[in-house]
Amino acid sequence: MLAHASALTTRLRLGVAVSLVAIHDPILLAKTISTLDHVSGGRLILGVGYGYNEDEFRNHGVDARKRRDITREKMLAMQRLWSEETASFDGDYVWL
């Protein structure tokens, strides 16, 4: 939907309210964000949050008590994916 909206306007900034990074695969999420930012001409706004709904985390196999650490680590891994030609990351929750 954001890709379609980006094609209809050239000045409007586009974004999601909040992405719960902890429940997403960092490689897929980084690719999706990068693609949307590219097709929108750099107009994507990324909102990131920790979340609060324990059922949502449980449904995605994520320990809600560790969501802050997982989010931080996945964001660091995604930064590497965006900035390095051949990215690697060796964390407690993420391995690239």
Biopython code that builds the backbone (N, CA, C, O; Angstrom):
import numpy as np
from Bio.PDB.StructureBuilder import StructureBuilder

atoms = [
    (1, "MET", "N", (0.814, -1.176, 0.000)),
    (1, "MET", "CA", (0.000, 0.000, 0.000)),
    (1, "MET", "C", (0.873, 1.260, 0.000)),
    (1, "MET", "O", (0.564, 2.219, -0.708)),
    (2, "LEU", "N", (1.965, 1.272, 0.790)),
    (2, "LEU", "CA", (2.840, 2.443, 0.800)),
    (2, "LEU", "C", (3.525, 2.649, -0.546)),
    (2, "LEU", "O", (3.731, 3.784, -0.976)),
    (3, "ALA", "N", (3.877, 1.554, -1.207)),
    (3, "ALA", "CA", (4.500, 1.672, -2.531)),
    (3, "ALA", "C", (3.527, 2.335, -3.502)),
    (3, "ALA", "O", (3.923, 3.184, -4.300)),
    (4, "HIS", "N", (2.268, 1.950, -3.434)),
    (4, "HIS", "CA", (1.249, 2.555, -4.297)),
    (4, "HIS", "C", (1.078, 4.038, -3.959)),
    (4, "HIS", "O", (1.012, 4.882, -4.852)),
    (5, "ALA", "N", (1.008, 4.342, -2.674)),
    (5, "ALA", "CA", (0.852, 5.740, -2.261)),
    (5, "ALA", "C", (2.033, 6.584, -2.712)),
    (5, "ALA", "O", (1.865, 7.747, -3.077)),
    (6, "SER", "N", (3.233, 6.001, -2.688)),
    (6, "SER", "CA", (4.415, 6.767, -3.104)),
    (6, "SER", "C", (4.370, 7.116, -4.586)),
    (6, "SER", "O", (4.955, 8.112, -5.012)),
    (7, "ALA", "N", (3.682, 6.303, -5.364)),
    (7, "ALA", "CA", (3.568, 6.575, -6.800)),
    (7, "ALA", "C", (2.557, 7.682, -7.093)),
    (7, "ALA", "O", (2.595, 8.291, -8.162)),
    (8, "LEU", "N", (1.665, 7.941, -6.160)),
    (8, "LEU", "CA", (0.616, 8.937, -6.371)),
    (8, "LEU", "C", (1.015, 10.337, -5.936)),
    (8, "LEU", "O", (0.317, 11.303, -6.243)),
    (9, "THR", "N", (2.124, 10.457, -5.228)),
    (9, "THR", "CA", (2.563, 11.752, -4.721)),
    (9, "THR", "C", (4.082, 11.840, -4.794)),
    (9, "THR", "O", (4.774, 10.822, -4.831)),
    (10, "THR", "N", (4.586, 13.052, -4.813)),
    (10, "THR", "CA", (6.046, 13.220, -4.858)),
    (10, "THR", "C", (6.591, 13.962, -3.644)),
    (10, "THR", "O", (7.804, 13.993, -3.437)),
    (11, "ARG", "N", (5.717, 14.559, -2.840)),
    (11, "ARG", "CA", (6.185, 15.346, -1.698)),
    (11, "ARG", "C", (5.755, 14.787, -0.353)),
    (11, "ARG", "O", (6.418, 15.038, 0.653)),
    (12, "LEU", "N", (4.685, 14.052, -0.310)),
    (12, "LEU", "CA", (4.161, 13.532, 0.944)),
    (12, "LEU", "C", (5.107, 12.502, 1.533)),
    (12, "LEU", "O", (5.541, 11.587, 0.834)),
    (13, "ARG", "N", (5.432, 12.642, 2.816)),
    (13, "ARG", "CA", (6.262, 11.649, 3.502)),
    (13, "ARG", "C", (5.366, 10.471, 3.870)),
    (13, "ARG", "O", (4.194, 10.655, 4.199)),
    (14, "LEU", "N", (5.918, 9.268, 3.812)),
    (14, "LEU", "CA", (5.136, 8.057, 4.021)),
    (14, "LEU", "C", (5.706, 7.252, 5.178)),
    (14, "LEU", "O", (6.919, 7.213, 5.381)),
    (15, "GLY", "N", (4.822, 6.612, 5.935)),
    (15, "GLY", "CA", (5.324, 5.787, 7.022)),
    (15, "GLY", "C", (4.242, 4.962, 7.669)),
    (15, "GLY", "O", (3.048, 5.158, 7.439)),
    (16, "VAL", "N", (4.695, 4.037, 8.483)),
    (16, "VAL", "CA", (3.796, 3.227, 9.294)),
    (16, "VAL", "C", (3.780, 3.836, 10.684)),
    (16, "VAL", "O", (4.721, 4.534, 11.064)),
    (17, "ALA", "N", (2.736, 3.585, 11.439)),
    (17, "ALA", "CA", (2.663, 4.144, 12.788)),
    (17, "ALA", "C", (3.851, 3.642, 13.608)),
    (17, "ALA", "O", (4.715, 4.430, 13.993)),
    (18, "VAL", "N", (3.899, 2.348, 13.875)),
    (18, "VAL", "CA", (4.998, 1.755, 14.635)),
    (18, "VAL", "C", (5.209, 0.330, 14.158)),
    (18, "VAL", "O", (4.259, -0.443, 14.030)),
    (19, "SER", "N", (6.450, -0.006, 13.899)),
    (19, "SER", "CA", (6.804, -1.378, 13.535)),
    (19, "SER", "C", (7.374, -2.070, 14.761)),
    (19, "SER", "O", (8.285, -1.552, 15.407)),
    (20, "LEU", "N", (6.840, -3.236, 15.077)),
    (20, "LEU", "CA", (7.369, -4.031, 16.185)),
    (20, "LEU", "C", (8.503, -4.891, 15.639)),
    (20, "LEU", "O", (8.296, -6.041, 15.252)),
    (21, "VAL", "N", (9.679, -4.328, 15.614)),
    (21, "VAL", "CA", (10.842, -4.958, 15.002)),
    (21, "VAL", "C", (11.133, -6.321, 15.619)),
    (21, "VAL", "O", (11.575, -7.229, 14.914)),
    (22, "ALA", "N", (10.897, -6.483, 16.905)),
    (22, "ALA", "CA", (11.232, -7.730, 17.601)),
    (22, "ALA", "C", (10.519, -8.948, 17.026)),
    (22, "ALA", "O", (11.021, -10.064, 17.157)),
    (23, "ILE", "N", (9.367, -8.765, 16.397)),
    (23, "ILE", "CA", (8.620, -9.922, 15.896)),
    (23, "ILE", "C", (8.862, -10.189, 14.414)),
    (23, "ILE", "O", (8.234, -11.075, 13.834)),
    (24, "HIS", "N", (9.770, -9.428, 13.797)),
    (24, "HIS", "CA", (10.048, -9.583, 12.370)),
    (24, "HIS", "C", (11.444, -10.128, 12.122)),
    (24, "HIS", "O", (12.355, -9.928, 12.926)),
    (25, "ASP", "N", (11.601, -10.818, 11.003)),
    (25, "ASP", "CA", (12.917, -11.246, 10.564)),
    (25, "ASP", "C", (13.691, -10.000, 10.133)),
    (25, "ASP", "O", (13.202, -9.251, 9.287)),
    (26, "PRO", "N", (14.877, -9.753, 10.684)),
    (26, "PRO", "CA", (15.583, -8.510, 10.372)),
    (26, "PRO", "C", (16.020, -8.388, 8.910)),
    (26, "PRO", "O", (16.076, -7.280, 8.378)),
    (27, "ILE", "N", (16.324, -9.494, 8.264)),
    (27, "ILE", "CA", (16.737, -9.426, 6.859)),
    (27, "ILE", "C", (15.552, -9.028, 5.984)),
    (27, "ILE", "O", (15.669, -8.135, 5.144)),
    (28, "LEU", "N", (14.426, -9.681, 6.179)),
    (28, "LEU", "CA", (13.228, -9.365, 5.393)),
    (28, "LEU", "C", (12.734, -7.949, 5.680)),
    (28, "LEU", "O", (12.366, -7.218, 4.760)),
    (29, "LEU", "N", (12.725, -7.563, 6.951)),
    (29, "LEU", "CA", (12.261, -6.222, 7.304)),
    (29, "LEU", "C", (13.191, -5.154, 6.730)),
    (29, "LEU", "O", (12.722, -4.137, 6.218)),
    (30, "ALA", "N", (14.496, -5.374, 6.809)),
    (30, "ALA", "CA", (15.456, -4.415, 6.244)),
    (30, "ALA", "C", (15.248, -4.265, 4.741)),
    (30, "ALA", "O", (15.301, -3.154, 4.214)),
    (31, "LYS", "N", (15.013, -5.365, 4.057)),
    (31, "LYS", "CA", (14.782, -5.332, 2.607)),
    (31, "LYS", "C", (13.489, -4.580, 2.286)),
    (31, "LYS", "O", (13.459, -3.761, 1.367)),
    (32, "THR", "N", (12.439, -4.850, 3.028)),
    (32, "THR", "CA", (11.154, -4.181, 2.810)),
    (32, "THR", "C", (11.281, -2.678, 3.028)),
    (32, "THR", "O", (10.812, -1.882, 2.214)),
    (33, "ILE", "N", (11.920, -2.298, 4.131)),
    (33, "ILE", "CA", (12.104, -0.879, 4.439)),
    (33, "ILE", "C", (12.946, -0.208, 3.363)),
    (33, "ILE", "O", (12.617, 0.883, 2.896)),
    (34, "SER", "N", (14.023, -0.857, 2.975)),
    (34, "SER", "CA", (14.915, -0.303, 1.954)),
    (34, "SER", "C", (14.189, -0.119, 0.624)),
    (34, "SER", "O", (14.343, 0.907, -0.039)),
    (35, "THR", "N", (13.404, -1.109, 0.244)),
    (35, "THR", "CA", (12.656, -1.029, -1.012)),
    (35, "THR", "C", (11.642, 0.106, -0.978)),
    (35, "THR", "O", (11.548, 0.885, -1.926)),
    (36, "LEU", "N", (10.882, 0.204, 0.111)),
    (36, "LEU", "CA", (9.888, 1.280, 0.224)),
    (36, "LEU", "C", (10.551, 2.652, 0.232)),
    (36, "LEU", "O", (10.037, 3.595, -0.369)),
    (37, "ASP", "N", (11.683, 2.765, 0.905)),
    (37, "ASP", "CA", (12.386, 4.044, 0.921)),
    (37, "ASP", "C", (12.880, 4.399, -0.480)),
    (37, "ASP", "O", (12.839, 5.561, -0.885)),
    (38, "HIS", "N", (13.341, 3.405, -1.206)),
    (38, "HIS", "CA", (13.828, 3.642, -2.571)),
    (38, "HIS", "C", (12.697, 4.071, -3.510)),
    (38, "HIS", "O", (12.818, 5.076, -4.211)),
    (39, "VAL", "N", (11.599, 3.311, -3.523)),
    (39, "VAL", "CA", (10.510, 3.641, -4.455)),
    (39, "VAL", "C", (9.817, 4.952, -4.087)),
    (39, "VAL", "O", (9.186, 5.579, -4.938)),
    (40, "SER", "N", (9.931, 5.370, -2.826)),
    (40, "SER", "CA", (9.317, 6.637, -2.420)),
    (40, "SER", "C", (10.277, 7.812, -2.576)),
    (40, "SER", "O", (9.930, 8.948, -2.251)),
    (41, "GLY", "N", (11.468, 7.546, -3.067)),
    (41, "GLY", "CA", (12.440, 8.622, -3.229)),
    (41, "GLY", "C", (12.976, 9.141, -1.907)),
    (41, "GLY", "O", (13.260, 10.331, -1.770)),
    (42, "GLY", "N", (13.113, 8.248, -0.931)),
    (42, "GLY", "CA", (13.665, 8.639, 0.365)),
    (42, "GLY", "C", (12.670, 9.291, 1.306)),
    (42, "GLY", "O", (13.064, 9.990, 2.240)),
    (43, "ARG", "N", (11.379, 9.068, 1.070)),
    (43, "ARG", "CA", (10.346, 9.727, 1.878)),
    (43, "ARG", "C", (9.755, 8.844, 2.965)),
    (43, "ARG", "O", (8.783, 9.234, 3.612)),
    (44, "LEU", "N", (10.320, 7.668, 3.175)),
    (44, "LEU", "CA", (9.769, 6.757, 4.176)),
    (44, "LEU", "C", (10.167, 7.200, 5.581)),
    (44, "LEU", "O", (11.322, 7.544, 5.831)),
    (45, "ILE", "N", (9.210, 7.186, 6.479)),
    (45, "ILE", "CA", (9.451, 7.445, 7.896)),
    (45, "ILE", "C", (9.240, 6.116, 8.617)),
    (45, "ILE", "O", (8.169, 5.517, 8.522)),
    (46, "LEU", "N", (10.251, 5.662, 9.329)),
    (46, "LEU", "CA", (10.162, 4.391, 10.039)),
    (46, "LEU", "C", (9.886, 4.643, 11.508)),
    (46, "LEU", "O", (10.691, 5.268, 12.199)),
    (47, "GLY", "N", (8.755, 4.162, 11.983)),
    (47, "GLY", "CA", (8.432, 4.219, 13.403)),
    (47, "GLY", "C", (8.734, 2.871, 14.030)),
    (47, "GLY", "O", (8.298, 1.837, 13.523)),
    (48, "VAL", "N", (9.476, 2.873, 15.126)),
    (48, "VAL", "CA", (9.869, 1.631, 15.792)),
    (48, "VAL", "C", (9.384, 1.675, 17.232)),
    (48, "VAL", "O", (9.537, 2.683, 17.923)),
    (49, "GLY", "N", (8.794, 0.567, 17.678)),
    (49, "GLY", "CA", (8.344, 0.484, 19.061)),
    (49, "GLY", "C", (8.639, -0.873, 19.656)),
    (49, "GLY", "O", (8.929, -1.834, 18.944)),
    (50, "TYR", "N", (8.560, -0.937, 20.990)),
    (50, "TYR", "CA", (8.807, -2.198, 21.697)),
    (50, "TYR", "C", (7.555, -3.058, 21.804)),
    (50, "TYR", "O", (7.652, -4.282, 21.898)),
    (51, "GLY", "N", (6.392, -2.439, 21.790)),
    (51, "GLY", "CA", (5.148, -3.184, 21.945)),
    (51, "GLY", "C", (4.847, -3.480, 23.402)),
    (51, "GLY", "O", (5.665, -3.225, 24.286)),
    (52, "TYR", "N", (3.667, -4.017, 23.637)),
    (52, "TYR", "CA", (3.245, -4.304, 25.004)),
    (52, "TYR", "C", (2.391, -5.571, 25.103)),
    (52, "TYR", "O", (2.271, -6.148, 26.184)),
    (53, "ASN", "N", (1.802, -6.007, 23.998)),
    (53, "ASN", "CA", (0.852, -7.108, 24.007)),
    (53, "ASN", "C", (1.589, -8.449, 24.069)),
    (53, "ASN", "O", (2.150, -8.902, 23.071)),
    (54, "GLU", "N", (1.583, -9.069, 25.236)),
    (54, "GLU", "CA", (2.327, -10.317, 25.419)),
    (54, "GLU", "C", (1.821, -11.433, 24.518)),
    (54, "GLU", "O", (2.608, -12.269, 24.073)),
    (55, "ASP", "N", (0.520, -11.463, 24.241)),
    (55, "ASP", "CA", (-0.021, -12.483, 23.334)),
    (55, "ASP", "C", (0.582, -12.349, 21.939)),
    (55, "ASP", "O", (0.889, -13.350, 21.291)),
    (56, "GLU", "N", (0.750, -11.118, 21.483)),
    (56, "GLU", "CA", (1.324, -10.881, 20.158)),
    (56, "GLU", "C", (2.753, -11.423, 20.078)),
    (56, "GLU", "O", (3.130, -12.046, 19.086)),
    (57, "PHE", "N", (3.530, -11.187, 21.107)),
    (57, "PHE", "CA", (4.898, -11.705, 21.122)),
    (57, "PHE", "C", (4.905, -13.226, 21.202)),
    (57, "PHE", "O", (5.665, -13.888, 20.495)),
    (58, "ARG", "N", (4.068, -13.766, 22.052)),
    (58, "ARG", "CA", (3.981, -15.221, 22.192)),
    (58, "ARG", "C", (3.588, -15.865, 20.862)),
    (58, "ARG", "O", (4.132, -16.906, 20.492)),
    (59, "ASN", "N", (2.648, -15.253, 20.145)),
    (59, "ASN", "CA", (2.220, -15.790, 18.848)),
    (59, "ASN", "C", (3.334, -15.785, 17.808)),
    (59, "ASN", "O", (3.282, -16.540, 16.836)),
    (60, "HIS", "N", (4.344, -14.934, 18.011)),
    (60, "HIS", "CA", (5.480, -14.870, 17.090)),
    (60, "HIS", "C", (6.721, -15.555, 17.661)),
    (60, "HIS", "O", (7.805, -15.461, 17.086)),
    (61, "GLY", "N", (6.563, -16.239, 18.785)),
    (61, "GLY", "CA", (7.681, -16.968, 19.376)),
    (61, "GLY", "C", (8.751, -16.083, 19.986)),
    (61, "GLY", "O", (9.919, -16.467, 20.035)),
    (62, "VAL", "N", (8.367, -14.898, 20.455)),
    (62, "VAL", "CA", (9.320, -13.957, 21.044)),
    (62, "VAL", "C", (9.003, -13.785, 22.525)),
    (62, "VAL", "O", (7.849, -13.582, 22.902)),
    (63, "ASP", "N", (10.027, -13.868, 23.356)),
    (63, "ASP", "CA", (9.875, -13.651, 24.792)),
    (63, "ASP", "C", (9.644, -12.155, 25.025)),
    (63, "ASP", "O", (10.550, -11.347, 24.826)),
    (64, "ALA", "N", (8.444, -11.795, 25.441)),
    (64, "ALA", "CA", (8.085, -10.384, 25.620)),
    (64, "ALA", "C", (8.979, -9.692, 26.638)),
    (64, "ALA", "O", (9.181, -8.480, 26.555)),
    (65, "ARG", "N", (9.516, -10.436, 27.595)),
    (65, "ARG", "CA", (10.400, -9.833, 28.605)),
    (65, "ARG", "C", (11.723, -9.364, 27.993)),
    (65, "ARG", "O", (12.408, -8.517, 28.568)),
    (66, "LYS", "N", (12.079, -9.909, 26.839)),
    (66, "LYS", "CA", (13.348, -9.559, 26.197)),
    (66, "LYS", "C", (13.153, -8.677, 24.962)),
    (66, "LYS", "O", (14.094, -8.461, 24.198)),
    (67, "ARG", "N", (11.937, -8.172, 24.766)),
    (67, "ARG", "CA", (11.614, -7.454, 23.530)),
    (67, "ARG", "C", (12.478, -6.216, 23.299)),
    (67, "ARG", "O", (12.795, -5.899, 22.152)),
    (68, "ARG", "N", (12.863, -5.519, 24.352)),
    (68, "ARG", "CA", (13.702, -4.326, 24.168)),
    (68, "ARG", "C", (15.083, -4.711, 23.648)),
    (68, "ARG", "O", (15.581, -4.109, 22.697)),
    (69, "ASP", "N", (15.699, -5.709, 24.269)),
    (69, "ASP", "CA", (17.021, -6.162, 23.825)),
    (69, "ASP", "C", (16.967, -6.721, 22.407)),
    (69, "ASP", "O", (17.861, -6.469, 21.598)),
    (70, "ILE", "N", (15.916, -7.479, 22.112)),
    (70, "ILE", "CA", (15.769, -8.059, 20.774)),
    (70, "ILE", "C", (15.581, -6.955, 19.737)),
    (70, "ILE", "O", (16.181, -7.001, 18.662)),
    (71, "THR", "N", (14.754, -5.967, 20.056)),
    (71, "THR", "CA", (14.535, -4.850, 19.134)),
    (71, "THR", "C", (15.833, -4.109, 18.863)),
    (71, "THR", "O", (16.168, -3.838, 17.710)),
    (72, "ARG", "N", (16.564, -3.783, 19.920)),
    (72, "ARG", "CA", (17.833, -3.059, 19.747)),
    (72, "ARG", "C", (18.794, -3.846, 18.867)),
    (72, "ARG", "O", (19.427, -3.293, 17.968)),
    (73, "GLU", "N", (18.893, -5.143, 19.138)),
    (73, "GLU", "CA", (19.830, -5.968, 18.382)),
    (73, "GLU", "C", (19.415, -6.095, 16.915)),
    (73, "GLU", "O", (20.262, -6.041, 16.024)),
    (74, "LYS", "N", (18.133, -6.263, 16.667)),
    (74, "LYS", "CA", (17.672, -6.355, 15.285)),
    (74, "LYS", "C", (17.875, -5.036, 14.550)),
    (74, "LYS", "O", (18.190, -5.039, 13.360)),
    (75, "MET", "N", (17.700, -3.909, 15.237)),
    (75, "MET", "CA", (17.958, -2.616, 14.604)),
    (75, "MET", "C", (19.439, -2.470, 14.257)),
    (75, "MET", "O", (19.772, -1.965, 13.185)),
    (76, "LEU", "N", (20.326, -2.901, 15.141)),
    (76, "LEU", "CA", (21.766, -2.856, 14.849)),
    (76, "LEU", "C", (22.102, -3.736, 13.650)),
    (76, "LEU", "O", (22.892, -3.351, 12.788)),
    (77, "ALA", "N", (21.497, -4.919, 13.602)),
    (77, "ALA", "CA", (21.735, -5.825, 12.473)),
    (77, "ALA", "C", (21.232, -5.206, 11.171)),
    (77, "ALA", "O", (21.897, -5.306, 10.140)),
    (78, "MET", "N", (20.065, -4.569, 11.211)),
    (78, "MET", "CA", (19.530, -3.940, 10.003)),
    (78, "MET", "C", (20.401, -2.767, 9.563)),
    (78, "MET", "O", (20.581, -2.550, 8.364)),
    (79, "GLN", "N", (20.940, -2.015, 10.507)),
    (79, "GLN", "CA", (21.857, -0.928, 10.143)),
    (79, "GLN", "C", (23.061, -1.480, 9.389)),
    (79, "GLN", "O", (23.528, -0.868, 8.429)),
    (80, "ARG", "N", (23.558, -2.622, 9.817)),
    (80, "ARG", "CA", (24.678, -3.245, 9.103)),
    (80, "ARG", "C", (24.260, -3.664, 7.700)),
    (80, "ARG", "O", (25.006, -3.473, 6.739)),
    (81, "LEU", "N", (23.068, -4.234, 7.587)),
    (81, "LEU", "CA", (22.582, -4.648, 6.266)),
    (81, "LEU", "C", (22.478, -3.454, 5.322)),
    (81, "LEU", "O", (22.771, -3.574, 4.133)),
    (82, "TRP", "N", (22.070, -2.323, 5.840)),
    (82, "TRP", "CA", (21.915, -1.127, 5.013)),
    (82, "TRP", "C", (23.246, -0.453, 4.686)),
    (82, "TRP", "O", (23.343, 0.256, 3.683)),
    (83, "SER", "N", (24.262, -0.658, 5.504)),
    (83, "SER", "CA", (25.490, 0.128, 5.341)),
    (83, "SER", "C", (26.709, -0.657, 4.861)),
    (83, "SER", "O", (27.701, -0.052, 4.456)),
    (84, "GLU", "N", (26.660, -1.981, 4.897)),
    (84, "GLU", "CA", (27.819, -2.778, 4.514)),
    (84, "GLU", "C", (27.505, -3.618, 3.279)),
    (84, "GLU", "O", (26.408, -4.159, 3.143)),
    (85, "GLU", "N", (28.474, -3.716, 2.394)),
    (85, "GLU", "CA", (28.311, -4.517, 1.176)),
    (85, "GLU", "C", (28.046, -5.980, 1.516)),
    (85, "GLU", "O", (27.133, -6.597, 0.967)),
    (86, "THR", "N", (28.844, -6.527, 2.420)),
    (86, "THR", "CA", (28.656, -7.892, 2.911)),
    (86, "THR", "C", (28.507, -7.795, 4.423)),
    (86, "THR", "O", (29.499, -7.701, 5.146)),
    (87, "ALA", "N", (27.282, -7.818, 4.891)),
    (87, "ALA", "CA", (27.016, -7.593, 6.310)),
    (87, "ALA", "C", (27.101, -8.887, 7.102)),
    (87, "ALA", "O", (26.755, -9.967, 6.623)),
    (88, "SER", "N", (27.571, -8.738, 8.326)),
    (88, "SER", "CA", (27.538, -9.852, 9.272)),
    (88, "SER", "C", (27.200, -9.277, 10.639)),
    (88, "SER", "O", (27.473, -8.113, 10.930)),
    (89, "PHE", "N", (26.604, -10.116, 11.462)),
    (89, "PHE", "CA", (26.230, -9.701, 12.811)),
    (89, "PHE", "C", (26.161, -10.946, 13.669)),
    (89, "PHE", "O", (25.562, -11.947, 13.274)),
    (90, "ASP", "N", (26.766, -10.890, 14.831)),
    (90, "ASP", "CA", (26.766, -12.028, 15.754)),
    (90, "ASP", "C", (26.318, -11.528, 17.119)),
    (90, "ASP", "O", (27.127, -11.048, 17.913)),
    (91, "GLY", "N", (25.030, -11.646, 17.381)),
    (91, "GLY", "CA", (24.482, -11.153, 18.637)),
    (91, "GLY", "C", (23.898, -12.275, 19.470)),
    (91, "GLY", "O", (24.091, -13.455, 19.175)),
    (92, "ASP", "N", (23.191, -11.898, 20.503)),
    (92, "ASP", "CA", (22.521, -12.878, 21.359)),
    (92, "ASP", "C", (21.241, -13.407, 20.719)),
    (92, "ASP", "O", (20.827, -14.534, 20.993)),
    (93, "TYR", "N", (20.610, -12.590, 19.862)),
    (93, "TYR", "CA", (19.331, -12.953, 19.256)),
    (93, "TYR", "C", (19.363, -12.963, 17.730)),
    (93, "TYR", "O", (18.486, -13.546, 17.093)),
    (94, "VAL", "N", (20.363, -12.326, 17.148)),
    (94, "VAL", "CA", (20.441, -12.182, 15.692)),
    (94, "VAL", "C", (21.809, -12.627, 15.207)),
    (94, "VAL", "O", (22.837, -12.270, 15.783)),
    (95, "TRP", "N", (21.805, -13.420, 14.129)),
    (95, "TRP", "CA", (23.039, -13.854, 13.479)),
    (95, "TRP", "C", (22.868, -13.674, 11.984)),
    (95, "TRP", "O", (21.919, -14.177, 11.381)),
    (96, "LEU", "N", (23.802, -12.949, 11.402)),
    (96, "LEU", "CA", (23.777, -12.755, 9.947)),
    (96, "LEU", "C", (25.033, -13.363, 9.359)),
    (96, "LEU", "O", (25.230, -13.319, 8.144)),
]
sb = StructureBuilder()
sb.init_structure("model")
sb.init_model(0)
sb.init_chain("A")
sb.init_seg("    ")
for serial, (resi, resn, name, xyz) in enumerate(atoms, 1):
    if name == "N":
        sb.init_residue(resn, " ", resi, " ")
    sb.init_atom(name, np.array(xyz, "f"), 0.0, 1.0, " ", f" {name:<3s}", serial, name[0])
structure = sb.get_structure()
